[in-house]
Amino acid sequence: MASISEIKSKEFFDELSKTWDSTNKKSPQVVFDNITINPTDKVLDVACGTGVLEPYLCSLTKEKVIGIDISDGMIEKAKVNNAGLNVKYITGSFYDFSSAPFDKIIIYNAFPHFVLLDKFKEAIYRNLKADGKFIICHSLSRAELATHHAQLSSNISRDLNYVETEADYFKDKFVINTAKEDDKSFVIVGTKIIK
Ligand SMILES: C[S@@+](CC[C@H](N)C(=O)[O-])C[C@H]1O[C@@H](n2cnc3c(N)ncnc32)[C@H](O)[C@@H]1O
Protein backbone atom coordinates (compact mmCIF):
# COMPACT_ATOMS: atom_id res chain seq x y z
CA MET A 1 0.00 0.00 0.00
CA ALA A 2 1.28 3.47 -0.86
CA SER A 3 2.45 5.63 2.07
CA ILE A 4 0.99 9.09 2.79
CA SER A 5 4.24 10.50 1.46
CA GLU A 6 3.83 8.71 -1.89
CA ILE A 7 0.15 9.70 -2.24
CA LYS A 8 0.88 13.36 -1.44
CA SER A 9 3.96 13.41 -3.72
CA LYS A 10 2.01 12.02 -6.63
CA GLU A 11 -0.74 14.66 -6.24
CA PHE A 12 1.78 17.46 -5.85
CA PHE A 13 4.01 16.49 -8.77
CA ASP A 14 1.11 15.74 -11.11
CA GLU A 15 0.11 19.38 -10.66
CA LEU A 16 3.71 20.63 -10.92
CA SER A 17 4.26 18.67 -14.15
CA LYS A 18 2.09 21.23 -15.97
CA THR A 19 4.67 24.00 -15.45
CA TRP A 20 7.92 22.14 -14.67
CA ASP A 21 9.54 22.48 -18.09
CA SER A 22 8.91 26.23 -18.27
CA THR A 23 10.52 26.91 -14.86
CA ASN A 24 13.25 24.25 -14.68
CA LYS A 25 16.03 25.74 -16.79
CA LYS A 26 19.24 24.78 -14.94
CA SER A 27 21.86 22.73 -16.76
CA PRO A 28 22.30 19.17 -15.39
CA GLN A 29 26.07 19.34 -16.02
CA VAL A 30 26.70 18.63 -12.31
CA VAL A 31 25.64 15.01 -12.93
CA PHE A 32 28.18 14.46 -15.69
CA ASP A 33 30.97 16.31 -13.89
CA ASN A 34 30.73 13.79 -11.07
CA ILE A 35 29.97 10.41 -12.64
CA THR A 36 31.14 8.74 -15.86
CA ILE A 37 28.56 7.05 -18.04
CA ASN A 38 30.16 4.38 -20.23
CA PRO A 39 28.76 3.16 -23.57
CA THR A 40 27.81 -0.24 -22.09
CA ASP A 41 26.24 1.13 -18.89
CA LYS A 42 22.69 0.28 -17.91
CA VAL A 43 21.42 3.51 -16.35
CA LEU A 44 18.38 4.21 -14.14
CA ASP A 45 17.14 7.80 -13.81
CA VAL A 46 15.22 7.87 -10.50
CA ALA A 47 12.49 10.52 -10.20
CA CYS A 48 13.16 11.36 -13.85
CA GLY A 49 10.42 14.01 -14.00
CA THR A 50 9.90 15.27 -17.54
CA GLY A 51 13.08 13.55 -18.73
CA VAL A 52 15.69 16.32 -18.61
CA LEU A 53 18.60 13.85 -18.34
CA GLU A 54 17.70 11.43 -21.12
CA PRO A 55 19.06 13.41 -24.11
CA TYR A 56 22.44 13.41 -22.34
CA LEU A 57 22.27 9.81 -21.06
CA CYS A 58 21.18 8.41 -24.42
CA SER A 59 24.14 10.09 -26.11
CA LEU A 60 26.54 8.39 -23.67
CA THR A 61 25.27 4.81 -23.36
CA LYS A 62 24.13 2.44 -26.10
CA GLU A 63 21.91 0.58 -23.62
CA LYS A 64 18.25 1.46 -23.13
CA VAL A 65 17.92 4.07 -20.35
CA ILE A 66 15.15 3.53 -17.79
CA GLY A 67 13.38 6.46 -16.14
CA ILE A 68 11.01 6.01 -13.21
CA ASP A 69 8.76 8.62 -11.60
CA ILE A 70 5.75 8.46 -9.29
CA SER A 71 3.86 11.15 -11.23
CA ASP A 72 1.85 10.20 -14.34
CA GLY A 73 1.91 13.86 -15.36
CA MET A 74 5.71 13.99 -15.31
CA ILE A 75 6.03 10.69 -17.18
CA GLU A 76 3.57 11.76 -19.88
CA LYS A 77 5.69 14.87 -20.54
CA ALA A 78 8.90 12.82 -20.52
CA LYS A 79 7.50 10.49 -23.18
CA VAL A 80 6.62 13.44 -25.44
CA ASN A 81 9.88 15.32 -24.77
CA ASN A 82 12.05 12.31 -25.55
CA ALA A 83 10.06 10.47 -28.21
CA GLY A 84 12.53 8.62 -30.41
CA LEU A 85 15.23 8.20 -27.78
CA ASN A 86 16.29 4.75 -26.52
CA VAL A 87 14.48 5.11 -23.18
CA LYS A 88 11.69 3.34 -21.33
CA TYR A 89 9.58 5.31 -18.84
CA ILE A 90 7.90 3.66 -15.88
CA THR A 91 5.26 5.26 -13.66
CA GLY A 92 5.66 4.10 -10.08
CA SER A 93 7.34 4.65 -6.76
CA PHE A 94 11.07 3.99 -6.63
CA TYR A 95 10.70 2.57 -3.11
CA ASP A 96 9.12 -0.60 -4.55
CA PHE A 97 11.09 -0.78 -7.79
CA SER A 98 12.96 -4.00 -8.64
CA SER A 99 14.64 -4.70 -11.93
CA ALA A 100 17.59 -6.39 -13.54
CA PRO A 101 20.38 -4.43 -11.86
CA PHE A 102 21.98 -1.24 -13.18
CA ASP A 103 25.57 0.00 -13.50
CA LYS A 104 24.58 3.57 -12.59
CA ILE A 105 21.62 5.00 -10.68
CA ILE A 106 21.06 8.75 -10.84
CA ILE A 107 18.91 10.79 -8.47
CA TYR A 108 18.96 14.35 -9.80
CA ASN A 109 17.20 17.23 -8.05
CA ALA A 110 14.96 14.80 -6.18
CA PHE A 111 16.72 13.50 -3.02
CA PRO A 112 14.80 15.66 -0.46
CA HIS A 113 11.54 14.15 -1.74
CA PHE A 114 12.55 10.66 -0.59
CA VAL A 115 11.50 11.13 3.02
CA LEU A 116 11.42 7.35 3.68
CA LEU A 117 15.19 7.10 3.74
CA ASP A 118 15.54 3.43 4.70
CA LYS A 119 13.33 2.35 1.80
CA PHE A 120 15.22 4.70 -0.53
CA LYS A 121 18.63 3.29 0.43
CA GLU A 122 17.35 -0.31 0.12
CA ALA A 123 15.95 0.43 -3.35
CA ILE A 124 19.28 1.84 -4.54
CA TYR A 125 21.14 -1.17 -3.14
CA ARG A 126 18.69 -3.70 -4.59
CA ASN A 127 18.80 -2.19 -8.08
CA LEU A 128 22.58 -1.75 -8.43
CA LYS A 129 24.99 -4.33 -9.83
CA ALA A 130 27.95 -5.42 -7.74
CA ASP A 131 30.33 -2.46 -8.03
CA GLY A 132 27.53 -0.28 -9.41
CA LYS A 133 27.49 3.42 -8.53
CA PHE A 134 24.77 5.85 -7.49
CA ILE A 135 24.85 9.62 -7.67
CA ILE A 136 22.61 11.93 -5.68
CA CYS A 137 23.04 15.48 -6.87
CA HIS A 138 21.51 18.92 -7.12
CA SER A 139 22.15 21.92 -9.30
CA LEU A 140 21.27 24.06 -6.26
CA SER A 141 23.00 24.60 -2.91
CA ARG A 142 21.52 23.07 0.25
CA ALA A 143 20.43 26.55 1.40
CA GLU A 144 18.73 27.27 -1.95
CA LEU A 145 16.98 23.91 -1.72
CA ALA A 146 15.69 24.69 1.77
CA THR A 147 14.27 28.02 0.54
CA HIS A 148 12.82 26.35 -2.52
CA HIS A 149 11.05 23.70 -0.40
CA ALA A 150 10.10 25.93 2.55
CA GLN A 151 6.37 25.84 1.82
CA LEU A 152 6.15 22.07 1.30
CA SER A 153 4.77 19.64 3.88
CA SER A 154 7.07 17.13 5.57
CA ASN A 155 5.26 14.38 3.65
CA ILE A 156 6.72 15.70 0.41
CA SER A 157 10.14 17.05 1.29
CA ARG A 158 12.70 17.41 4.06
CA ASP A 159 15.60 19.78 4.67
CA LEU A 160 18.98 18.23 3.94
CA ASN A 161 21.78 18.06 6.51
CA TYR A 162 25.43 18.79 5.71
CA VAL A 163 26.47 16.62 2.79
CA GLU A 164 28.89 14.57 4.95
CA THR A 165 26.04 13.77 7.37
CA GLU A 166 23.74 12.72 4.55
CA ALA A 167 26.53 10.61 3.03
CA ASP A 168 27.22 8.89 6.38
CA TYR A 169 23.79 7.37 6.26
CA PHE A 170 24.77 5.31 3.19
CA LYS A 171 28.07 4.00 4.56
CA ASP A 172 26.74 0.64 5.80
CA LYS A 173 25.97 -0.40 2.21
CA PHE A 174 28.15 1.80 0.00
CA VAL A 175 31.69 3.14 -0.20
CA ILE A 176 31.32 6.90 -0.44
CA ASN A 177 33.44 8.21 -3.34
CA THR A 178 32.29 11.84 -3.23
CA ALA A 179 30.47 13.98 -0.66
CA LYS A 180 30.75 17.68 -1.47
CA GLU A 181 28.67 20.81 -1.62
CA ASP A 182 29.13 24.46 -2.54
CA ASP A 183 27.00 27.49 -3.38
CA LYS A 184 25.80 25.86 -6.61
CA SER A 185 25.60 22.11 -5.98
CA PHE A 186 25.22 19.16 -3.63
CA VAL A 187 26.78 15.81 -4.62
CA ILE A 188 27.05 12.32 -3.12
CA VAL A 189 28.52 9.43 -5.13
CA GLY A 190 28.69 5.90 -3.71
CA THR A 191 29.69 2.41 -4.85
CA LYS A 192 27.77 -0.68 -3.74
CA ILE A 193 29.53 -2.86 -1.18
CA ILE A 194 29.00 -6.59 -1.67
CA LYS A 195 28.49 -8.35 1.65
C1 LIG B 1 11.88 18.24 -8.33
S1 LIG B 1 11.32 16.97 -9.39
C2 LIG B 1 12.80 16.59 -10.32
C3 LIG B 1 12.54 15.84 -11.59
C4 LIG B 1 13.78 15.61 -12.48
N1 LIG B 1 14.76 14.77 -11.84
C5 LIG B 1 14.38 16.92 -12.92
O1 LIG B 1 15.46 17.28 -12.44
O2 LIG B 1 13.75 17.59 -13.75
C6 LIG B 1 11.24 15.60 -8.25
C7 LIG B 1 10.61 14.36 -8.84
O3 LIG B 1 10.59 13.31 -7.86
C8 LIG B 1 9.48 12.47 -8.15
N2 LIG B 1 9.23 11.58 -7.01
C9 LIG B 1 8.89 11.95 -5.75
N3 LIG B 1 8.74 10.86 -4.98
C10 LIG B 1 8.98 9.77 -5.77
C11 LIG B 1 8.97 8.36 -5.55
N4 LIG B 1 8.68 7.82 -4.37
N5 LIG B 1 9.31 7.55 -6.59
C12 LIG B 1 9.61 8.07 -7.82
N6 LIG B 1 9.60 9.39 -8.07
C13 LIG B 1 9.29 10.23 -7.06
C14 LIG B 1 8.39 13.48 -8.45
O4 LIG B 1 7.27 12.96 -9.10
C15 LIG B 1 9.15 14.53 -9.28
O5 LIG B 1 9.04 14.30 -10.67
The ligand as an SDF file (V2000), in Angstrom:
LIG
                    3D

 27 29  0  0  0  0  0  0  0  0999 V2000
   11.8780   18.2450   -8.3340 C   0  0  0  0  0  0  0  0  0  0  0  0
   11.3220   16.9730   -9.3920 S   0  0  0  0  0  0  0  0  0  0  0  0
   12.8030   16.5880  -10.3210 C   0  0  0  0  0  0  0  0  0  0  0  0
   12.5450   15.8390  -11.5900 C   0  0  0  0  0  0  0  0  0  0  0  0
   13.7760   15.6140  -12.4830 C   0  0  0  0  0  0  0  0  0  0  0  0
   14.7610   14.7720  -11.8390 N   0  0  0  0  0  0  0  0  0  0  0  0
   14.3770   16.9230  -12.9150 C   0  0  0  0  0  0  0  0  0  0  0  0
   15.4620   17.2820  -12.4360 O   0  0  0  0  0  0  0  0  0  0  0  0
   13.7500   17.5920  -13.7540 O   0  0  0  0  0  0  0  0  0  0  0  0
   11.2410   15.6030   -8.2490 C   0  0  0  0  0  0  0  0  0  0  0  0
   10.6070   14.3560   -8.8450 C   0  0  0  0  0  0  0  0  0  0  0  0
   10.5880   13.3130   -7.8620 O   0  0  0  0  0  0  0  0  0  0  0  0
    9.4840   12.4710   -8.1530 C   0  0  0  0  0  0  0  0  0  0  0  0
    9.2250   11.5800   -7.0050 N   0  0  0  0  0  0  0  0  0  0  0  0
    8.8940   11.9480   -5.7470 C   0  0  0  0  0  0  0  0  0  0  0  0
    8.7400   10.8560   -4.9790 N   0  0  0  0  0  0  0  0  0  0  0  0
    8.9750    9.7710   -5.7670 C   0  0  0  0  0  0  0  0  0  0  0  0
    8.9740    8.3570   -5.5530 C   0  0  0  0  0  0  0  0  0  0  0  0
    8.6800    7.8230   -4.3670 N   0  0  0  0  0  0  0  0  0  0  0  0
    9.3070    7.5520   -6.5870 N   0  0  0  0  0  0  0  0  0  0  0  0
    9.6070    8.0690   -7.8170 C   0  0  0  0  0  0  0  0  0  0  0  0
    9.6020    9.3870   -8.0740 N   0  0  0  0  0  0  0  0  0  0  0  0
    9.2920   10.2300   -7.0590 C   0  0  0  0  0  0  0  0  0  0  0  0
    8.3870   13.4850   -8.4540 C   0  0  0  0  0  0  0  0  0  0  0  0
    7.2670   12.9650   -9.0950 O   0  0  0  0  0  0  0  0  0  0  0  0
    9.1540   14.5270   -9.2820 C   0  0  0  0  0  0  0  0  0  0  0  0
    9.0400   14.2960  -10.6710 O   0  0  0  0  0  0  0  0  0  0  0  0
  1  2  1  0
  2  3  1  0
  2 10  1  0
  3  4  1  0
  4  5  1  0
  5  6  1  0
  5  7  1  0
  7  8  2  0
  7  9  1  0
 10 11  1  0
 11 12  1  0
 11 26  1  0
 12 13  1  0
 13 14  1  0
 13 24  1  0
 14 15  1  0
 14 23  1  0
 15 16  2  0
 16 17  1  0
 17 18  1  0
 17 23  2  0
 18 19  1  0
 18 20  2  0
 20 21  1  0
 21 22  2  0
 22 23  1  0
 24 25  1  0
 24 26  1  0
 26 27  1  0
M  CHG  2   2   1   9  -1
M  END
$$$$
